[in-house]
Amino acid sequence: MADEIKSVKGSKVEAPVKAESPKKEKLPEPKIVLERVYIIPLKRDVVKTACYKRSNKAVRLIREFIMKHAKTDKVVIKKEINEFVWAHGCKNPPGKVKVKVTKDDLGKAIVSLEAL
């Protein structure tokens, strides 16, 4: 009786069958090509901007610095750097930031915070 299909008004109702999704191929792990530590000076350029734009400018300067020195357009800034820059609000970012940059063979540079 458990094997029988329920019938509603004389017609058989079958449970829908899920289609199997195609398995995704795993991409190989990207190899690290470059790993460096930089101390990025921010104060010189941040002081020249309006007070309420300073932390935004500091994050932009970090991105531009890494694009120039790592020679790539694909820059990923981790959350910890953003929180460090914004720790004292938008008007008072730090004067310099020590970061660790790892660049893989695909050209993607990942920027993480290094202790000062």
N, C-alpha and C positions, 0 to 999 in steps of 0.2 A: 504494500500500500504506500510506503514511503517513496517507491520508485515511480509511482503514477504521477501524471501531470494533472493539476487542478483544472477543472472545466467550468466555464462560466456560460450559462445558457446554451449548452450543447457544443460550444467551440472550445478548442484547447488553447490555453494561454501558456506560452513558454517564457521562461526567464531570459532576459537579454544576455547575450554572450559578449563579454568584453573582447575587443580586438587587441591582440598583442601588439604593444608598441615596439617599434624597431629599436634594437639596442644601440646605444650611442658608443661610438668608438672613443676610447680614451686617448687623449692627445698626450704626447710625451712631455715630461716636465721640461720647462725651458732651462737651459744651462746658464749659469751666472758667468758673465763675461767680465764685468767690472764691479769692484766693490771698494768704495772710498769713503773717507770721512772728511767733511768740509765744515768750516766755520764761516757762516754767511753773515756779513755785516749788513745790518738793516738800518741803523740809525741815520746814516748819511742821507739816504733817500726818503726815509719815512718822515723826518723832521720837516721836509719841504712841502708835505701835503697837508691838507686841512685836517683838523683834529679828529673829526668824526669818520674820516676815511683811512686812518693810519693802519689799523689791523688788516683791513682789506688789501691795502697796498703792500703790507709786509708779506702776506701769503702770495701775492702776485710776484713780488721780488724773489721769493724762494723758488717759485716755479720757473721764472726766467733765468735765474742763476743756474739751476740744474739743467735746463734746456741748453744753455751755452756750454757748460763744462762737461756734461755727459754726451753732448752732441746727438740729442734725440728730441723728437716732438712729443713723444708719449711719456708723460710724467704723471705718476700717481703719488699724491701727498697723503700720508696716513693721517688718521684722525687725531693721533696723539700730538702731532705737530700743530695742527689747527687749534687744538685745545690749549697748547702751550702758548701760542701767539695770542689767543683771545683770553688768556687767564686774567689779565688785569683790565679787560674791557676793550672797547674799540679805540679809545684815545691813547692808550699807553702800552704798545707792544714792546717786546724786549729789544735791546740794542743789537744783539747778535744771537744766532742760533747755531748749535752744533748738530749736524745731521749726518746720517749714514746713507749712502746711495748705493743701491745694487741695480745693475743693468743686466738684463738677460739677452740671449742671442736673438730675440725677436725685436729688440730695440726699445723695450719698455723699461723705464727707470722708476724704481720704487724708493721713495724717500721716507725714512723713519728717523725718530728722534734719538740722538746720542746724548748722554749726560754731559753737562758742561763742567 
